[in-house]
Each structure stands twice: as C-alpha cells, then as structure tokens.
Amino acid sequence: MTHQVPLLINGEFITSQSTQLIDVTNPANQEVIAQVPCATDAEVNLAIETAKEAFEIWKEKSVGDRARLMLNYQALLKTHQEEIATILSQESGKTFADAMGDVWRGIEVVEHAANVASLSMGETLENVARKIDCYSFTQPLGVCVGITPFNFPAMIPLWMFPMAIACGNTFILKPSEHNPLTPIRLAELFMEAGAPKGVLQVLNGGKEVVQQLLVHPDLPAISFVGSCDVGEYIYRTGSDHMKRVQAFAGAKNHMVIMPDAAQKQVVNNIAGASVGAAGQRCMAISVAVFVGESKKLIPEIKTALSQVRPGAWDDPEAGYGPQITPQAKARVLKFIEQGKEEGANCVLDGSDVVVEGLENGNFVGPTMFTDVTTDMSIYKEEIFGPVLVTIEVDTLEEAIALINENPYGNGTSIFTSSGAAARKYQHEIKVGNVGVNVPVPVPLPMFSFTGWRKSFYGDQHAYGKQAIKFYTETKTITARWFEDDIDTGVNTTITMK
Ligand code: NAD
C-alpha cells in the first residue's frame, strides 16, 4: 500500500480521515511515491482551534526560549541536510546538488530567525514631553498561515514558519500537494527541536483547504508563494476578509548584457540561470537582453546550453531534472510551439529530448529562441521551463525601457564592467531584486526578498526586517510617572505638557 502523508495537528502526526487522496509522483519516472490527503473541514477546524490555544501559551514565552528553539532547529536541519535533500530530489526531480542548495537557503532563514531578539526590538525616547517617555514593543498577531508552491519545498516553508513562530505566533502550513514529503520532514524535525504542540500545524491538500483558511475570521495573516493568478486571488480574498496578506507571485526575469561584460562569465551565468532547476525558479533568467555588440555572444550561449543535459536527481552529470508534472511539461512544449508559430527563431529545441532509462520522465531539453519580439507569448508569459528567449537592443536606455514595460518585477541582472552602467541600471529599473554581475540575485535573509509589481501583492516582504513587521503588531506606550500629587488642572487639548 502507498504511504499516506500525515497531517500535523496539535503535536501529533495523524492519518487524515479524508477520502480525497492525490498521488505524489517522482517526476523523473511517474512512479507514485506517496499519497497526500486533502484535509477535511473538521481537521482544518481542529488545527485552527488548537493553534489558537497554543498561541496563548507560546506568545508568553521569553524571546530567549523562542530563539533557542530556532538554534536547536538549525542544528538539526544541518545534521539532516542530505537526508532532506534526498527526499526533496525524489519528489521534485531537482538534482541532489540543487536540492542541497534549496535546503541550505532555508537553513539561513532559520539562523536569521534566531536573531529575533535584536530584530524585534522597539524604539524608546525619553522626554517626548515634560517627564513623559515613549516606547514601543512588537507583539505577535496570532495564528498565521503559509501556502507554499512546489518549486522550493524546503526553502519557501522555511521563509515563513520560523520567522512567524520566532515572533511569538503559531503557524499553519499548507504545502504544495505536488511535494508534501519535504515539508512534513521539516515539521518532524521542528518538533524534535523542541517545538511545543500546536505551535506548527501542517494541513495537506489543495485549493479547498486554502479556501477555508483564507476566509476564516481567526487567522490574521496569510503568506502565499505561487503563480500570479492564484496570488492575486489570495491577496484580494484575504484582504476582503480583513487579513494581512503577502503574496509572492510569478515572474519574467531579464538579464541585460552590456558589450563590456566579462564574456565567459556571461555565457556560463546565462546557461546556468536559465535552465537550472529546469527553469522552475521564480528567479530563473528567462530573457537575455543583448545591448549592441554583446549579441556576438549568442552562438556561444547556444553552444553552452546545448551541453547542459537534464537527467535523474542522483546523476552527477545532470544539469537539471524534469518538469514537475506531465501537464507542466505539456505547457512548456505548447509555448515552444507557439514561439515557432509566432515567428521566433528556435535555434535550440529541447522538445524531443528523452533521458535514457527515464523515458516517462517530464524532461524538456535546453531551448533557446532568437529574434523574439515583445508581442510574442514566449516573451509575455512565464513559461517556467528551460527556455531562454533573447532580445537585441541598441542601448542601455532601451533595455531599461523594455524591462520597465514588462509587468513582472521579481528579479533582474546586468552584466557589465562599467560601474556607471550598473549604477544607472540599479537606480532606474523597476524590479525588486537586482543583480550586478550576479545572475540569480536572491537576497540573503539579513535583507528581504523584495519582488515588485505583478510579482508581489502586498506590502511587507519575506524574511529580513520586513518579515518581523509582517508577523507582528507594534504597540506604542506613552508613560508619565508622578513624583508628587500636584494638581495640573483639566487639559482639554491634545498637547502634552
Ligand atoms: P500554484 O499557484 O499553482 O500553487 C501554489 C499554492 O497555491 C499551492 O499550495 C496550491 O495548492 C495552492 N493553490 C493552487 N491553486 C489554488 C487556488 N485556485 N486557490 C487556492 N489555492 C490554490 O503555484 P506552483 O505551480 O506550485 O508554483 C509555481 C509558481 O510560483 C510560479 O509562478 C513561480 O514563479 C511562483 N513562485 C514565486 C516565487 C516568488 O518569490 N515570487 C517563489 C517561488 C515560486
């Protein structure tokens, strides 16, 4: 019998009573490796009620206790990094090295969460008026919710619950139904690290579970990462239900190549950043914009891409793995066909690539288009596959205008040896995460991950100081202590004297 992924409710890993089960498959060969239940209404309600009870106790724990939980957790994650990466590779298809990176980037957020004491300190000011002092605290919100996508099964859950819980909240995680095994292992280790029961709950399932969480009156904050359509829906519905929402969404990331860029670096970095993780990264480079003479690098980039080959997660020679589902593969192939029909030049076509021994896998080979224009669907839409489209312009100004016209604003990079060009680009570009000679500029957790425009709905972003703001309320206290019992009279004005 296939193993059923449990739910985590009130400290227990339980088998769901649901009859609605979804197969979790290995995308390299379609083998069913587990089944994930869609939590029932009663299970969702039980998770919410027990998380509310746990919050009343957890919020009173000292900041040191909360930080020490994160320190224990960080140590356990490091010890189990390879084991988690193996689970992650099997259910997502990522190469083992890339899966190790997925876990590592999550561990870094846990390390950051252990700094909660200094991160969440308020402000103080003496004598805001005569003998009156003012100071502020941050206090947790309650039961917060995280809804995560398939493409970073370790990193993205770890963007969310450690920061929220370190701030004194309790948390309900709803992982992607495509790869729930990694998140549930993360949850087991969190319990092993000493998390009290009810502080973290994991509800598996699909959109029905999300819907229940989204409209429930007792859940004040929702963090979402996923596609644009769903992100917009989550943001609108959550906001309509008076919740604080942050929704990280889809992307179309451009790399600008200036004629003075270091050539070998450009070739290597474009190849890696466009097809790494099968293009299934929200920060993948999907458009290369060649300024002036830099277009002479196009043949070399094509050659570099043609030498990257997809394969099994444990094949050390494989550059990347499969698309997550046969439907995701079909969607990528549809875009490749559309690109050809719309008149782009497909100089490298990975549509027919087959990996020996894994003939049923959802593999797509590296694909590259030249002569692409901004009205083509392969330029306008997020493909989420190993497909690079290239555009040629004459000047940096044109490149900036083109990218600022594109509705997405998640990530971008410029490759140049000119400080002035890089300075102009970083200042004028309307994208939230910018790399200068760095192809995939995902910020480390002492900063925040700051997607803009159609790639983000909300205000406060993930991790860094912004996560503390997202997961807490600020309380400001204005205090006066009487030294004697002088009669100051009745004051009916707003001034403080
Ligand atoms: P998805 O939107 O299909 O699913 C994300 C989550 O939402 C899952 O947990 C899923 O169960 C749930 N969901 C799906 N449809 C829903 C609906 N109709 N109502 C309520 N909930 C629903 O996304 P995905 O395919 O898992 O992930 C890929 C997408 O995520 C890409 O668009 C990628 O760019 C984006 N992404 C963005 C970032 C970022 O930081 N901006 C990071 C990673 C991934």
Residues whose N, C-alpha, C, O or C-beta is under 5 A from the ligand:
A	BS01	NAD	I147 T148 P149 F150 N151 K174 P175 S176 E177 G205 G206 K207 V210 V225 G226 S227 C228 V230 F248 A249 G250 A251 C282 G451 S455
